[in-house]
Amino acid sequence: MKSHSISSEFLSLEKVQEIIESKTKLVLSEEAIEAVQACRTYIDEKMAASSTPIYGINTGFGSLYNRSISKEDLSLLQKNLVISHACGMGDEVPQEIVKLMLLLKIQSLSYGHSGVQVATIQRLIDFYNKGVYPVVYQQGSLGASGDLAPLAHLSLPLLNMGEVYYRNKKYSAEEINAKFGWEPITLQSKEGLALLNGTQFMSAYATWLVIKAEKLSWLADIIAAVSLDAYDGRIEPFHISVHIVRPHIGQIVTSSHISQLLEGSEIINRPKQHVQDPYSFRCIPQIHGATKDSLTYIGSVIETEINSVTDNPTVFPEEDLIISAGNFHGQPLALVLDFLSLAMSELANVSERRIYQLIAGKRELPSFLVKNPGLNSGFMIPQYTAASIVSQSKTLCMPSSADSIESSQGQEDHVSMGANAATKAFTIINNTEKVLAIELLNAAQALEFRRPLKSSPFIEEFVESYRKVVPFVEDDQLMYKLIHASQEFVKNARVIVPEEY
């Protein structure tokens, strides 16, 4: 079994994906153990030698920062913090994202600036390695003092409270701790705050979403190439000379990618009757390319975040400093999550427009892509479904980061709302996957009406593999089954990123 050593080594999105998908076990490095122990020792000695108020360590929280807590109550203070902040509501967070929350919380705590015990981090590692995923709820975080409510739910099982999933079955924390012989963690000073302050709800969503979004962006090129050939489109708008004079990287790469995908197609290379294609075909490099460039920037912000210390206060043992500041504020993530929503919503938006063109009865394609339209409605209603999904995504694109509601009696007077940006982006990216699946359903159907001409070897092979799960439609049938099968194909498709990107 492969293992990954939690250390100060940079954690890239590619590395996160590898860790998650390969079922790698986590191990705390000696470097991390030493840093965590040194920080914990520093705090213990500091508290023993001084009664000076230090936020969250011997004071209350939020607007209660001016309430001093006695030394004998410091552990109870941290336990009460976790219990009182577990106020999540709404749908449960998917287990694959909770798994990422565990990984990223472990990573952030391992730098030795948070003051937790090694035992606390090790228990989180045990949860991760055994596949024990705390039940966390989507609603409750303002994305400012960290993701307080979601991270409280993530932390409850450490205290023998809350619920968890193990092998897709829900257990009480008490049951699962007994099963593995785990004793509840007794939180020390600062630990509850270290667990709850942090951006791991937002950053786990963001990590999962940008990995999926990058895959969909490349799949969108492939599906668009099928549509372009099926529509009898022109290849000239993809000529490299056009894009060199407007050299956005994503635009250049997309034009090159589409050209490669269609190399050798009999359809794309035959003489055309029409001089121009609609924008949804002609501007694929510009539209898809802008999304690629957006994802590059978004990914860089997320990588910085997942390699950061985001709890409060921040402890610097070597400098004899404990500083109450604002690394838990989710503004960097809130902004890029809203950007991600826009970029991926537009990918679906243009996909739906190509669907509309394919079913419009133009360029020798039958109306609604069936041989006997009228008797058959054919592919009329899948476009309605795509339009409905696209419209929902558009309404969700109002930026969450534009909002802020004061909390904690005015102490927390600006919040990022990045958690809402994350859950909205989750819906939008899943919507984009659905719309691309509907486009592929239409494009593959339309391509059959170009026979006996063939598309490129790559496209023919791609459509052949698609036909193993989604058949050609002769007459009306239950379309929802085909749409769902198409989505599963898109979800499971493997994408090879071009070397030059």
N, C-alpha and C positions, 0 to 999 in steps of 0.2 A: 504494500500500500504506500503510495507517495505521501510525502509530508511537506508542509511549508513552514519554515521557521519564521515566526513573528519577530521582526527586528526593525531597525531604522532604515532598512533598504527600501528604496522607492517602490511603491505599489502602483503599477500601471493598470489601466483598464483591461489590457490584454492579459495581464497576470491575474487579475481578479477573475476574469472569465475562465482562465485555465484552472484556477483553484476550485472554483464552483463546479465546473463541468466535469473535472476529473475525479471528483469526490476525494480530494486531497485532505489529509488530516493536518490539523494545526498543532504546532509545537512552539512553546515560548522559548526564544533563544536565551543563551546565557547573558548576552549583552542586555537584553530586555529585562531579565530577572534582576540583574545588578542595578539597573537604572530605577526600576520600580521599588526595589527594597531600599535603596538609598533615599528616595523621595519619601517613602513611608516612615523611615527612621527619622528623617529630618523633621517631619510634622510631629511625630510623637515627642521628640526632644523639645521642639518649640513649644508645644502645649504644656509640657511638664514644667518648663522654665519660665513661662510668661502667662499672664492673664489678659494681655492686650487683645481687644476685640479684633477678630479676623473673620471677615464675612463668610458665612456658611460653614465655618469650622466650629466656632463657639458663639455664633449669633443665629438669630432667626433668618428666614429667607425672604427675598423680594422686599416689599415695603416693611417687613418685620426685621430688617437688618440691624435695627437699633436695640433689639432685645437680646441681652446677654444670656448665655446658657452655661450652667455649672458643669464642671469637668465630669462629674459622675453621670450626667445626662447626655453626654456627647454622642454615645452610641445610639441611645433612644431617639435623639434628634434626627439622626440619619435614617433610622428605620421609619420614623413617623413621616419623614419627607417622602419616601418611596410610596408608602401606603396612601398618603393623602393626595398624591399627584396622579395616581392611577385612575384617571377619570375619562378614559377613552370611550367613544361611542361609534356607531355606524358599522359598516362591514369590517370583517376581519382582514388584516393585511395578509396577502398571499404568503405561503410558507417560504417560497424561494426568495422573497424580499426580506422576510424575518431572518433567514439564514445570512443574507448580506448584512443586515443590521448587526448581527452578532459579530461577524468578521470585522466590520468597520469599527465597532465599539472596542473590540479587543485590540485592534491596531492602534487606535487613538490613545487608549489607556497605557499601552506598552512603552510609550516614549519616556515615562518617568517624570511627567510634569503634572500628574493628577492626584497623587497621594493615596492610591488604592493599595490594598494588600495583594501580594502575588496570588494568594488563595482565591481572591475574588475573580481575578482575570482567569485563573486556571479553571474555575467552575464554568465561566462563560465558554472557555475552550472545550470543556467536557460536553456542554450542551451542543456546541457546534459539531464536535466529532461523533457524538452518539445520535445526532439527528433529532435532538429535542428542541422544538421550536416554540417559544412562549407565544401565547395568544395575545396579539396586539391589534388595536383598533385604528381605523383610518382617520377618525375625527378626534380632535382635541388639542393639536399642537398649533401654536401661533408662529412657530418658526423663529423665535427670538431668544428666549432664555434657553435655547436648545429646544429639542423636541420633548418637552417635559412629560406629557401624558403618555405618548407611545413608549418612551424609554422607561417610564415607571412600570408599564406592563411588561416590558422586556426583562426588567430587573426583579419583579415580584417572585419568580420561582427561586431566586437565590435565598429568599427569606422563607421558603416553604409556603408561598402564597400564590394565588392566581392559577392559571391553567396553561397547559402546554399540549402540543401535538407530538406524538411519537408514532412513526409509521402510519401516519394519516388518521390516527385515532386520538381523540381528546382525553386527556387525563388531568386530574388535579395535580398541582405541583407536589403536594404531599405524597401522592401515589408514586409519581415518577422518581422523586428523591429516594423514597423507600426502595423502589425497584433497583436502583443503582447504588444504594448504600451511601448516598450523599447527605451529609449533615448540613443543616441550614447555615448560611454565612452570617456571622455576627459583624455587622458593619462597624468600622472604626470611624473616627472623626474625618470629615470631608468626603467619605466614600459615597454616600447617597447622592450628594451633589455632583460628584464626578460621573456617576452612572446616568443621572438624569439630564445634566447640562451637556449638550453636544448636539450635533446635527445629523446623527446617524439614521434617523427616519428619512429625512430629506435626501441625504447622500446615498442611502441604499436604493431608494426609488430612482434617483438620478442615475446611478451606476447601471442598474438593471435596464432603465429606459434607453440610455444612450447606446448601450451594447445592442439592444434590439433595434433601435432606430437606425444604426449604421448598417445592420444586415438588411433592413427593409429598404434603405436607400439604394443599395446595390441591386436588390431584387426588383425594385421599381424600374431600374434601367432595363433589366431583362424583359420584364413584362411589357414595358413601353416599346421595346424593340419588336416583340411579337405583334403588338397592336399596330405599329408603324407599317410593318410588312403586310399585315392583314388588310390595312386601309389603303394599300398601294401607295404609300407615301414616298416622298423624295429623300434621297440621301445627301443632297448638296448642303442643306443647313448644318450638317455635321462635319463638313470639311474643315480641317485643322486651321487653314488660313483665316477663316472667319473668326476663330476664337483666339488666335494669337494676337489679333489687334484689339481684343478686349480680354486681357489675360487673367481673368479670375480662375484660380486653380481648379475649383470644382467644375466650372464650365468646360475647361479644357479637358479634364479627365472624363467627364460625362460624354462629350462629343467623341472622344477617342474610344471610350467603352462601347457606345452604341455602334460605331463604325466596325469595331472588331466583332461584335456580336452578329452583325449582319453580313460579314465578309463571306462572299460566295453565294449569296442569295440570288436566285433567278428572278424573284419578284422585284427586289429593290433595284436591280440593274436593268430592267426592261424599260423601254421608252414610256414616258408618261404623257397623258393628255392634259393634265392640269399643271399650271405653272407654280402654284403655291399650295402649301398645306395649312390647315388651321393652326393657331398658336399652340394648342395642346400637343401637337406633334412637332411643329417647326421649332418651338422654343424649349424642347426637352433639355438641351444642354444648359440653358440659362436658368430654368426653373429647378430641375433636379440638382444642378451644380450649386445653386445658392443654398440648398438644403445641406449638401455635403460640406460646404464651407462653414455653415452654421454649426454643424455637428463637430467639426474640428475644433472650433473655439469653445463650444460647450464642454467637450471632452477634456480640454485643457484645464478649465475651471474646476471640473469635478475631480480630476486627478490631484490638483492642489489640495482640494478639500479633504479627500480621503487619506491624505498623508499629513494631516494637521492635528494639532491638539485643540479641541473645540469646547472643553468644559471650562468651568470658572469656580473659584479663582485658579490662576495658573501658578504652579509652584516651581521655583528655580533654586534648588538646594545649594548649588555651588555659589550662587550670588546672595544667598540668605534673603530671598525675596518671595513673598506670597502676594500676588497682585490680582485684585479684583478688576476685571476688564470686560471685554465683550466679544471674545472669540466664538461664543455660542450663537451670535446673531446670524441668521440665515440669509441675509441679503444677497451675497454672491450666488447662492444656489437658487434663491427665489427668482432672480432676474433671468438666469440661464434656463431654468425650468419653464418659465413663460416663453422664452425664445424657442425652446425645444418644441413647445406646443404649436407655436406659429409655423415653424419650419416643417413639422410633420403633418400638420393640418393642410398645408399647401400642397404637399406631395399627394394627399388623398384628393384634394380639390381638383388638381389637374388630371388625375387618374379618372375621376368621374366624368370629366369633359371628354376624354378619349372614349369612354364607354358610350356616351351619348352620340358621338360621331359614328361609332361602329354600327349602331342599331338604326341609323337614320335613313337607310335605304339609298345611300350614295355610293358612287364608284363601283357599280356592278355588284354590290352586296345587297341581298334581299332585306326588305324591311324586317326589323327585329330578328334578323339572322336565322330565319327558318325558311324551308322551301315552300311552304304553303301558308304565308301570312294571311290572317283573316280567320281561317279555320283554326290556326294556331296563333296564340299570342307570343309565343317564342320568348325572346329575351327582353320583352317590354318591361316587366316588373323588376328584374334584378337592377335595372338602372334606377327605378324608384327607390329601391332599398339603398343603393349607393348614395343617392341624393339625400335621403333621410339621414344617413350616417354622417355624411359630409356636413350637413346643416347642423347636426348636434355638435360636431367638433368646432365649427365656427362659433357657436354660442359659448363654448367653453374657453375660447381664446381670449376672453377679457382677462387682462393680466391680474393675477392675484397679488403680485408685488406692488400694484398701484394702491392697494388698500392697507390700512393699519387701524387697529382698534386698541386704545389704551387699556392697560391691565395693571393688576397689583397696586391699586390705589395710586396710580400715576407714576410709580417707580419705573415701570416698563411702558414708557409713553410712545415708543415706536417699535412695531413688530413687522417681520418680513412677510408673513403669511406664505412662506415657502412650502409648508406642508400641504396647503391647499393647492399650490402650484404643482406639487408633485403628484397628488392624486388625480388632478385634472389631466395632467400630461399622460398619466397611465391610461386613462380612458381614451384620449385622443390617439395615442400610438396603437392601441389595440383596434381602434376604429380604422386607422390607416391600413392596418393589416387586412381587415375585412374588405375594404374598398379595393385594394390591390388584388385580392382574391377574386372579386367580382370582375375586375378588368381582365384578369387572366382567363376567366370562364368565357367572357365574350370574345377576347382576342383569339383564343384557340378555336372557338367555333367559327369565327370569321375566316380564319386562315384556311379552313377546309374548302371554302368557296373559291379559292385561288387555284385549286388543283386543275390540271396535273402539275402546275408550276410548284417549285419547291423553294422554301426559305433557305437560310444558311444551314450548314451542317450542325452548328451549335443549337440554333432555334429548333430545328427538326428533332434533334435528340431531346431537347428540353420538353417539347410538346409531346413527344412519344412517351416520356416518363410521366407526364401529366395525364395522358390518356389511360394510364393504368389505374388511375383512381377516379377520373372524371371523363365519362364517355361523350362522344358527339351526340347532339340532340336532333333527332329526326322529327319527332312530334312532341307536343306538350306533355310534360311530366312534372313530378314534384320537384320544383326547382330548388327549394330550400335544402334538400339533401345534397344537391350538386354544389350549392354555394358553401355549405358546411365542409364538404369534402375538399373543395378548392382551398378553403382557409387552412385546413389541416396540411394540405400540400405546401402552401406558402410558409406555414409555421415551421414545417420540418425540412424545408429545402436548405441545402448547403450552398453557401455563396463563397466563391473565390474572389478576393479583392485583387484588382489589377496590380501588377508589380510596381507600376510607375506612380501609384498613389501613396 
